[in-house]
Amino acid sequence: MKNVSNNIIRSVKILGTGSYAPERIVKNQELAETLTTTDEWIFENLGIRERHIAADNEFTSDLAFKAAEKALENASLQANDIDLIIVATATPDRLAPSTACIVQEKLGAVNAAAFDVNAVCSGFLYAFAIGSQFIAAGMYQNVMVIGADTFSKITNWNDRSCVFFGDGAGATILSHTESGKGLLAVDLYADGTGKFNFTVPAGGSEMPATEDTVAKGLHKFQMNGKAVYDTATKVLPEAITTVLQRCSLTVDDVNFLIPHQPSIRILKKTAELLGLPFEKVKTNMERYANTSGGTIPILLDEVNRSGILKDGDVLVFAAVGSGWTWGSAVMRWVN
């Protein structure tokens, strides 16, 4: 343990961002050739035109590593400046060791501890909250939080649900800032009664992967799309309203909502229920689809690099994922 100070609670800011998506792009038209769907239906209902797909020899740690390199450059840091690496992923390279440890070795971040978090599409927000605590407590100076997934590895490409997902990774580096700025509040939630509405049955101790489970496609994800929509449009507005109230803020104070990218219909309904103008809701699912744990940090990196963020802007992060898991956070941006 290092950099420990007693009775110190420090504010947390995002010092740098980075993102990466595989080179291969699969457009809706390609999927529509073998599925009972169309490019128009996918775009109108999901907001997706295309998605990036990892190569056969490209894994979650590869995407995470490349996003991490870009975040280090953006933060003007070296790998040995990082004290902790947290990778949020539902598609790790292996069951063991953690993907974070693999990324640590690839980066050469010799001073960093490393572990994974699995909350599926809410994973980055969970990891972000965990990483922030190490900064706030004074234990670490620089924490790297990465959201990375390669859902193409667990997708049944003969099922219509394959149109939802793409592969990608985003990274943020957390550090401390002056009081009253940076992260203002974060709320996390879970409801295990929804555990079967998005699930990968085989591969764990309950159902180890065998030739039979692979033949039956049980190592691929299974999704109840209606349950996802109904849950997301209920819990996201509630979570966002609650976290804003804890900061004595209202929807009118929000400059940008940086949400997980489940579907355009979910985000439009969420904005409608909140009374938030949709032009304040940032999206990139048209080009990436749903990259699960990668959605928020990829989108944040794009927004950050666009130059539209001003010092003091109020950002809200929100996500919902399998489990159910969901959460929200409010940050006053620090340039």
C-alpha positions as CSV (number, residue, x, y, z in Angstrom):
1,M,0.0,0.0,0.0
2,K,1.3,3.4,-0.9
3,N,0.3,7.1,-1.0
4,V,-1.9,6.6,2.1
5,S,-3.1,9.7,4.0
6,N,-5.4,9.5,7.0
7,N,-8.7,11.3,7.2
8,I,-8.5,12.8,3.7
9,I,-11.4,12.8,1.3
10,R,-10.3,14.3,-2.0
11,S,-12.4,15.3,-5.0
12,V,-11.9,13.2,-8.2
13,K,-11.5,14.4,-11.8
14,I,-10.9,12.8,-15.1
15,L,-7.3,13.6,-16.1
16,G,-7.3,11.9,-19.5
17,T,-9.4,9.8,-21.9
18,G,-8.7,7.4,-24.8
19,S,-10.6,4.9,-26.9
20,Y,-10.1,2.2,-29.6
21,A,-12.3,0.1,-31.9
22,P,-11.2,-2.7,-34.2
23,E,-10.6,-2.0,-37.9
24,R,-13.2,-4.3,-39.3
25,I,-16.6,-2.6,-39.8
26,V,-19.8,-4.6,-40.3
27,K,-22.7,-2.6,-41.7
28,N,-26.4,-3.4,-41.2
29,Q,-26.8,-4.4,-44.8
30,E,-24.3,-7.2,-44.3
31,L,-26.3,-8.7,-41.4
32,A,-29.6,-8.2,-43.2
33,E,-28.4,-10.6,-45.9
34,T,-28.8,-13.5,-43.5
35,L,-31.3,-12.2,-40.9
36,T,-35.0,-11.3,-41.0
37,T,-34.4,-7.6,-40.6
38,T,-33.4,-4.6,-42.6
39,D,-31.0,-1.7,-42.4
40,E,-33.9,0.7,-42.0
41,W,-35.5,-1.2,-39.1
42,I,-32.2,-1.5,-37.2
43,F,-31.4,2.2,-37.6
44,E,-35.0,3.4,-36.8
45,N,-35.3,1.3,-33.7
46,L,-31.8,1.0,-32.4
47,G,-30.0,4.0,-33.9
48,I,-27.3,1.7,-35.3
49,R,-25.7,1.8,-38.8
50,E,-22.6,-0.2,-38.3
51,R,-20.4,-1.8,-35.6
52,H,-16.7,-2.7,-35.2
53,I,-15.8,-6.4,-34.9
54,A,-12.6,-7.7,-33.5
55,A,-10.4,-10.0,-35.6
56,D,-10.1,-13.7,-34.6
57,N,-6.7,-13.0,-33.0
58,E,-7.8,-9.7,-31.3
59,F,-9.0,-9.9,-27.7
60,T,-10.5,-7.7,-25.1
61,S,-7.1,-6.9,-23.6
62,D,-5.8,-5.8,-27.0
63,L,-8.6,-3.2,-27.3
64,A,-8.2,-2.1,-23.7
65,F,-4.4,-1.7,-24.1
66,K,-4.8,0.5,-27.1
67,A,-7.4,2.7,-25.4
68,A,-5.2,2.9,-22.3
69,E,-2.2,4.1,-24.4
70,K,-4.3,6.9,-25.8
71,A,-5.5,7.9,-22.4
72,L,-2.0,8.1,-21.0
73,E,-1.0,10.4,-23.9
74,N,-4.1,12.6,-23.3
75,A,-3.2,12.9,-19.6
76,S,0.5,13.5,-20.3
77,L,1.4,10.5,-18.1
78,Q,3.7,7.5,-18.4
79,A,2.6,3.9,-17.7
80,N,4.6,3.8,-14.5
81,D,2.6,6.8,-13.1
82,I,-0.5,4.6,-12.9
83,D,-1.2,3.1,-9.4
84,L,-4.2,0.9,-10.2
85,I,-5.8,-0.5,-13.3
86,I,-9.5,-1.6,-13.2
87,V,-11.0,-3.2,-16.3
88,A,-14.8,-3.4,-16.6
89,T,-15.6,-6.3,-18.9
90,A,-18.1,-9.1,-19.4
91,T,-15.9,-10.7,-22.1
92,P,-12.5,-11.3,-20.4
93,D,-9.6,-12.8,-22.3
94,R,-9.7,-15.7,-19.8
95,L,-11.5,-16.7,-16.7
96,A,-8.1,-16.2,-15.0
97,P,-6.0,-14.1,-14.8
98,S,-7.9,-10.9,-14.9
99,T,-7.9,-8.9,-18.1
100,A,-6.6,-6.0,-16.1
101,C,-3.4,-7.9,-15.2
102,I,-2.9,-8.7,-18.9
103,V,-3.3,-5.0,-19.8
104,Q,-0.9,-4.1,-17.0
105,E,1.8,-6.3,-18.5
106,K,1.2,-5.0,-22.0
107,L,1.4,-1.4,-20.8
108,G,4.4,-2.0,-18.7
109,A,2.6,-0.3,-15.8
110,V,4.9,-2.0,-13.2
111,N,3.7,0.1,-10.3
112,A,0.0,-0.7,-10.8
113,A,-2.3,-3.1,-9.0
114,A,-4.9,-4.6,-11.3
115,F,-8.3,-6.3,-11.2
116,D,-11.5,-6.7,-13.2
117,V,-15.1,-5.8,-12.6
118,N,-18.1,-7.5,-14.2
119,A,-21.4,-5.6,-14.2
120,V,-21.8,-6.0,-18.0
121,C,-23.2,-2.8,-19.6
122,S,-23.0,-1.0,-16.2
123,G,-19.5,-2.2,-15.7
124,F,-17.6,1.0,-16.5
125,L,-19.8,3.0,-14.1
126,Y,-19.2,0.5,-11.3
127,A,-15.5,0.5,-12.0
128,F,-15.5,4.3,-12.1
129,A,-17.1,4.4,-8.7
130,I,-14.6,1.9,-7.3
131,G,-11.6,3.7,-8.7
132,S,-12.8,7.1,-7.5
133,Q,-12.8,5.8,-3.9
134,F,-9.0,5.1,-4.1
135,I,-8.4,8.6,-5.2
136,A,-10.8,10.2,-2.7
137,A,-9.3,8.2,0.2
138,G,-5.8,9.4,-0.7
139,M,-4.5,5.8,-1.3
140,Y,-3.6,6.4,-5.0
141,Q,-2.8,9.3,-7.2
142,N,-3.7,8.0,-10.7
143,V,-6.2,5.3,-11.3
144,M,-6.9,4.0,-14.8
145,V,-10.5,2.7,-15.4
146,I,-11.1,0.9,-18.7
147,G,-14.4,-0.4,-20.1
148,A,-13.7,-3.0,-22.8
149,D,-15.8,-5.7,-24.4
150,T,-15.6,-8.0,-27.5
151,F,-19.2,-9.2,-27.6
152,S,-18.6,-10.6,-31.1
153,K,-16.9,-13.5,-29.3
154,I,-20.2,-14.5,-27.6
155,T,-22.7,-13.5,-30.3
156,N,-24.9,-15.9,-32.2
157,W,-24.7,-14.3,-35.7
158,N,-27.8,-16.3,-36.8
159,D,-30.0,-14.6,-34.2
160,R,-31.6,-11.2,-34.7
161,S,-30.1,-9.9,-31.4
162,C,-26.7,-9.9,-33.0
163,V,-27.4,-6.5,-34.5
164,F,-27.2,-4.8,-31.1
165,F,-23.6,-5.2,-30.3
166,G,-20.1,-4.2,-31.4
167,D,-16.6,-4.3,-30.0
168,G,-14.6,-1.5,-28.5
169,A,-12.8,-0.1,-25.5
170,G,-12.6,3.3,-23.7
171,A,-10.2,4.3,-20.9
172,T,-10.1,7.1,-18.4
173,I,-7.5,8.2,-15.9
174,L,-8.7,9.5,-12.6
175,S,-6.8,11.9,-10.3
176,H,-7.6,14.4,-7.6
177,T,-8.8,18.0,-7.9
178,E,-9.9,20.8,-5.7
179,S,-13.0,20.5,-3.5
180,G,-16.3,21.2,-5.2
181,K,-15.1,20.1,-8.6
182,G,-14.9,16.8,-10.4
183,L,-17.1,13.9,-9.2
184,L,-20.0,15.1,-7.1
185,A,-22.0,11.9,-6.6
186,V,-22.5,8.4,-7.8
187,D,-25.2,5.9,-7.1
188,L,-25.1,2.2,-7.9
189,Y,-28.0,-0.3,-7.9
190,A,-28.7,-4.0,-8.6
191,D,-31.7,-6.3,-8.8
192,G,-30.8,-10.0,-9.3
193,T,-34.4,-11.0,-10.2
194,G,-33.6,-9.9,-13.7
195,K,-30.6,-12.2,-14.0
196,F,-32.0,-14.3,-16.8
197,N,-33.1,-11.5,-19.1
198,F,-29.6,-11.1,-20.4
199,T,-27.3,-14.0,-19.7
200,V,-24.6,-16.3,-21.0
201,P,-25.5,-19.7,-19.5
202,A,-22.4,-21.7,-20.1
203,G,-18.8,-21.1,-19.0
204,G,-19.1,-20.7,-15.2
205,S,-19.3,-23.2,-12.3
206,E,-23.0,-23.7,-12.8
207,M,-22.6,-24.9,-16.3
208,P,-19.0,-25.4,-17.4
209,A,-18.3,-25.1,-21.1
210,T,-18.3,-28.5,-22.9
211,E,-18.5,-29.7,-26.4
212,D,-22.3,-30.1,-25.8
213,T,-22.9,-26.6,-24.5
214,V,-20.8,-25.1,-27.3
215,A,-22.7,-27.1,-29.8
216,K,-26.0,-25.8,-28.4
217,G,-24.7,-22.2,-28.4
218,L,-25.0,-21.8,-24.7
219,H,-21.7,-19.9,-24.5
220,K,-23.4,-17.1,-26.5
221,F,-25.5,-14.3,-24.9
222,Q,-29.3,-14.6,-24.7
223,M,-31.4,-11.5,-24.4
224,N,-35.0,-10.6,-23.7
225,G,-35.2,-7.3,-25.6
226,K,-38.6,-6.2,-24.2
227,A,-37.4,-6.7,-20.6
228,V,-34.3,-4.7,-21.3
229,Y,-36.4,-1.8,-22.7
230,D,-38.9,-1.9,-19.9
231,T,-36.3,-2.0,-17.2
232,A,-34.0,0.6,-18.7
233,T,-36.8,3.2,-19.3
234,K,-37.9,2.7,-15.7
235,V,-34.6,2.7,-13.8
236,L,-32.5,5.2,-15.8
237,P,-34.8,8.3,-15.3
238,E,-35.2,7.4,-11.6
239,A,-31.5,7.0,-11.0
240,I,-30.6,10.2,-12.9
241,T,-33.2,12.2,-11.0
242,T,-32.0,10.8,-7.6
243,V,-28.3,11.5,-8.2
244,L,-29.1,15.1,-9.3
245,Q,-31.2,15.7,-6.3
246,R,-28.3,14.5,-4.1
247,C,-26.2,17.3,-5.6
248,S,-28.9,19.9,-5.3
249,L,-29.1,20.1,-9.1
250,T,-32.0,19.7,-11.6
251,V,-32.2,18.4,-15.2
252,D,-32.0,22.1,-16.3
253,D,-28.4,22.2,-14.8
254,V,-27.2,19.3,-17.0
255,N,-25.0,20.3,-19.9
256,F,-24.5,16.8,-21.3
257,L,-25.8,13.3,-20.5
258,I,-23.1,10.7,-21.4
259,P,-25.1,7.5,-21.3
260,H,-24.6,3.8,-22.0
261,Q,-25.7,3.2,-25.6
262,P,-28.4,0.4,-25.4
263,S,-30.7,1.8,-28.2
264,I,-31.9,5.1,-29.5
265,R,-35.4,4.3,-28.4
266,I,-34.3,3.8,-24.8
267,L,-32.3,7.0,-24.7
268,K,-35.1,9.1,-26.3
269,K,-37.7,7.7,-23.9
270,T,-35.3,8.4,-21.0
271,A,-34.8,12.0,-22.1
272,E,-38.6,12.4,-22.5
273,L,-39.3,11.1,-19.0
274,L,-36.6,13.4,-17.6
275,G,-37.7,16.5,-19.5
276,L,-34.1,16.7,-20.9
277,P,-33.7,18.1,-24.4
278,F,-32.4,15.3,-26.6
279,E,-29.7,17.6,-28.0
280,K,-28.0,17.3,-24.6
281,V,-27.9,13.5,-24.9
282,K,-24.7,12.4,-26.5
283,T,-24.7,9.3,-28.7
284,N,-22.4,7.4,-31.0
285,M,-24.2,4.1,-31.4
286,E,-24.8,4.8,-35.1
287,R,-21.1,4.0,-35.6
288,Y,-20.3,1.6,-32.8
289,A,-23.6,-0.1,-31.7
290,N,-23.6,-1.2,-28.1
291,T,-20.1,-1.9,-26.9
292,S,-21.3,-2.8,-23.4
293,G,-18.6,-1.7,-20.8
294,G,-16.9,0.4,-23.5
295,T,-19.9,2.6,-24.3
296,I,-19.5,5.4,-21.8
297,P,-15.7,5.8,-21.9
298,I,-15.7,5.6,-25.8
299,L,-18.4,8.3,-26.0
300,L,-16.7,10.4,-23.3
301,D,-13.4,10.3,-25.2
302,E,-15.1,11.5,-28.3
303,V,-16.9,14.3,-26.5
304,N,-13.7,15.3,-24.7
305,R,-11.6,15.4,-27.9
306,S,-14.3,17.3,-29.7
307,G,-13.5,20.4,-27.5
308,I,-17.1,21.1,-26.5
309,L,-16.5,20.5,-22.8
310,K,-16.0,23.6,-20.8
311,D,-14.6,23.9,-17.3
312,G,-17.5,23.6,-14.8
313,D,-19.9,21.8,-17.2
314,V,-22.2,19.4,-15.5
315,L,-22.0,15.9,-16.9
316,V,-24.3,13.0,-16.0
317,F,-23.3,9.4,-16.7
318,A,-25.9,6.6,-16.6
319,A,-26.0,2.9,-17.5
320,V,-28.1,-0.2,-17.1
321,G,-26.9,-3.8,-17.6
322,S,-27.4,-7.4,-17.0
323,G,-28.1,-8.5,-13.5
324,W,-30.0,-6.2,-13.4
325,T,-27.3,-3.6,-12.6
326,W,-27.6,0.2,-13.1
327,G,-26.3,3.5,-11.9
328,S,-25.7,7.2,-12.4
329,A,-23.1,9.8,-11.6
330,V,-22.7,13.5,-11.7
331,M,-19.4,15.3,-12.5
332,R,-18.5,18.9,-12.7
333,W,-15.9,18.8,-15.5
334,V,-12.4,20.1,-14.9
335,N,-10.3,21.2,-17.9
